[in-house]
Every structure is written in structure tokens, then in C-alpha cells.
Amino acid sequence: MSGIVPAPVARQPWQMLFPLFGLIAFGALVLTSAAAGDFSRYAESHLVRFGIFFVAAIVISRFSKDLVKFFAYPGYVVVLLLLMAVEIMGTLGGGSQRWLEVGPIRIQPSELMKPAVVVALARFYESLPVGMIPTWRALIPAGAIIALPMAFVLLQPDLGTSLAIAFGGGLVMLFAGLPLRWFIMAGAAGLAAIPLAFFFALKPYQQDRVTTFLDPESDPLGEGYQITQSKIAIGSGGLFGKGFNEGSQSHLNYLPEPHTDFVFATMAEEWGFAGGLFVIGAFAIILGWGFKVARNSADRFGKLLAAGMTATIFFYVAINLMMVMGLAPVVGIPLPFVSHGGSSMMTNMICIGILMMVHRWNLNAPKRGLMA
């Protein structure tokens, strides 16, 4: 095969790329149906964005390890400054102040912060002596790297993105080897603080989302409408669904946001359990490959980078699927590679590009256990 397939092509991680391409194509099909058969409304821009960000991912995959280490902290600081700028001159949209606009360019810095935090933490733990990992020296600076952007994101307000930053950063800290008891203590403290956070930290609409999650049937035509209609769409799909472009929940406008947050419900109504199995299976392959890249990394920096980026994608997938099934509050997190939206596509393709980069480092690393 090496004589037939060019080496640069053969060295690509096709075990991840094939399910990724499958998700993108399937997403375009679902988005076409969400627009009542209009390909140009959502699906066309979905594919164009993927094409642009896939090229960006290929470029990222060519970065050297030294270059990534050099820009880890400066990149984090730049994105943090952009988050601060959002508070000063950010654009309002949907009741939140999350975007910066410069001419035709519109960016959401909080999305860039998800991979930026992972890169900064990987750099921090890579440079920290192993003997300091179980000490507070490993906790306080890393905690600050996570807490600073979380504070600015919560001001926007954007609870879902702040939780995503915390999840990705927390997983890097766990994989870095910090004592497990610290995470247990933090979890216990978080559980104890839930009542205080609910009454004093959450906005009224966020409180409504939590109470609706606990009992959506209490207000099926009000705050519980989204979850109720999503469950109806998913349940009505059965084993093989109603067929392409035959979903009544999305076409009759019962299902809210059928092309973004609730795209999985749109898909499940028309493609049923079989379609859901394909989507979840494709994500399982991609995430499994990501953790395999982390395991195969010869150094701590590569391991933490790959693990953190995989955890970031996992958070998107897990929270979205739990949200549309009524297992988590509605927090406005789209389904990667399937939902319509440029910010989500950008973040997840950056993660894919960094995973491909670490994969390339692994292929080029000296083989361990071989004698000269």
C-alpha cells in the first residue's frame, strides 16, 4: 500500500477523519431538513465553514512543539484581553454580551478560551517539576488560569461556556496527576454551594432553566416547552424514524432551535434510533481516537494537550445530548459537527487540529523500547 498511497496521505488519522466527515455530511442532511428542504439556508454555510476550519486544522497540525510551547501563555493572555474587551465594547445578542465585531469580522472570544486554557495548563504542568505536582504550587496558578476567564464569561452571562472551560481545565489538572482527594473535596464543596449559587449567582432565566429541568411537565407551555417538545420529537422517531424531511416537530415549528441546540431531536425524529446510534457511534470513535493519541504521547505536554482537547469535545457532546433528552438543564450548547453555528465549529475544529498535531508528533517521535 505504501507504493500506491502517498506517504503524507497514508499518515493522516483516517480512523478519525472518516467518522468526522460522516458527521459533517449527516449534519448537512439534517440541517437541510430543518430548513424544510432548503439546502442553502443552513446546510450550505455548514459545509463552507467546515471546509474553512478543516484547512485551519490542517495548518494547526503542522505546528512544531516548540512553537506551541512558545505561544501557549501569550495566546492565553491575548484571548483573556479579548474577553475583557467584550465587557467594554461587546455586541449584544440574545440578551447576552458575548461577541466582538470589527467590520465584517465577528468573533466570540469565550469560544477561543476553551482550547487556550488547555494549552496554557499543559504548558504549565509540562514545566512544573514532578515533585511539585502533589503540592499547592500545582494548584493555585492553574486555578487562576481557569478562574480568570470563567469570571469574565459568567459576566456575559454564559453559564454553559464557563462550565466548558472549567471542565476542560479540570480534566487537564486531573490527568496531570493532582491528588484525587482535592477533586473529591472540590466536588463536595461544589455540591454544598449549589443552593447559594442557585439563589445568588444565577440569573432569573437560569434559575427557571434549572427548575424546568427538574420538573418540565409543571409548565409544558412555558419554561418546560423546549424539553417537552424535544422529548416528543426523539420518542416519535421510533427505530428508523419518519424519513428525511418528514419531521412534524421541526417543520410545524413545535421544536425550538431545530438547527442548533436541538438538532439531535430533529435528527432523531426523522432517522430514529438508527440515526442516533450512528451519531453517537461516530463521536465514540473520534473521542476514543483522541484519548489514544493522549496515551501514545511520549511527553507530558502532548498527553495533556490531547486529553484536554478530547475532553473539550466530549463536554459539548455529552451536555448537548443530555440537554435534548431532559437529563440536563438547557444551557445553549450545540452538537459538534452537526449543529449550525460558526463558533462551535471553530472551537471543535481547533481541538481536532491540535489532536492531529499531537498525533503527528507521536508518529515522528523516536520509537521507545528499540535499541540502536
URGIQUI-V231586 format. One line per field, one symbol per residue. ss: DSSP state (H for helix, E for strand, - for the rest). psi: psi as a letter, one per 40 degrees, with the letter a starting at -180 (. if undefined). Layout:
BEGIN
ss->???
psi->???
END
This chain:
BEGIN
ss->------HHHH---HHHHHHHHHHHHHHHHHHHHH--------HHHHHHHHHHHHHHHHHHH---HHHHHHHHHHHHHHHHHHHHHHHHH-EEE--EEEEEEE--EEE-HHHHHHHHHHHHHHHHHHH--HHH---HHH-HHHHHHHHHHHHHHH----HHHHHHHHHHHHHHHHH----HHHHHHHHHHHHHHHHHHHHHH--HHHHHHHHHHH-HHHH-----HHHHHHHHHHHH-----------HHHH-----------HHHHHHHHHHHHHHHHHHHHHHHHHHHHHHHHHH---HHHHHHHHHHHHHHHHHHHHHHHHH-----------------HHHHHHHHHHHHHHHHHHHHHHH--------
psi->ddedhiddddeigdddddddddddddddddddddffehdeddddddddddddddddddddeeiiddddddedddddddddddddddddeihihfeigeihhgbehhigddddddddddddddddddehideedeiededdddddddddddddddedigdddddddddddddddddeeihdddddddddddddeddddddddiidddddddddddgdedgdebdedddddddddddedadeieihfehddddefdhifeecdfddddddddeadddddddddddddddddddddddeheiddddddddddddddddddddddddeeeeiihefhihhedihhddddddddddddddddddddddeihhiehi.
END
